[in-house]
Amino acid sequence: MHAFLDACVLYPPLVRAVLLGAAEAGLCRPAWSPRVLAEWHIAVARKQGAEAAAAVERTQSVMRLAFPDAEITPHPEWEGAPGLPDPADAHVIAAAVAARADTLVTFNLRDFPTRRLAAHGITVRHPDGLLWELWSQAPGVMTAVVRHGTGVDDPAGCRRVLKRARLPRLGKAMLSGEPGGS
């Protein structure tokens, strides 16, 4: 799976840690654009200040080293694509298309119409559903990734932390210990 990561899934440290941990484990291949990284940086600077923004810059440097082929610059003509609920998101689709991603990972599902992306072979996924799917395919690997990302070893604690991070389905699966999260 080649997953383009929207800024909103890079912003929360835990979600980013689990997504990139899954990528490091070889379960998916991440992609992002310079503009997505800039949006993340600006949001952190605005909400948390200069010190937090400097930490984001360091994290982005580490990401670039860990995934040297992940950063994609879209073709400018794609960035003006009309027909989106939020025209400011056209650059995300442009970059996902340029990356040849098959998945766009975002919390903002409404901003990316399924039909619009399907024309480019891209599926829009909420990070919870995507990570649950990866856990279902490789529970041992993903359990290690989640425990490392959360810093929590017990399943109940993982579930609480994941639920607060807007990853309740993954948390339920972790608690049950069985693929499917039943």
Secondary structure, DSSP 8 states (H G I E B T S, - for coil): -EEEE-HHHHSSHHHHHHHHHHHHTTS-EEEB-HHHHHHHHHHHHHHH-HHHHHHHHHHHHHHHHH-TT-B----GGGGG----SSGGGHHHHHHHHHHT-SEEE-S-GGGS-HHHHHTTT-EEE-HHHHHHHHHHH-HHHHHHHHHHHH---SHHHHHHHHHHTT-HHHHHHHHHTSTT--
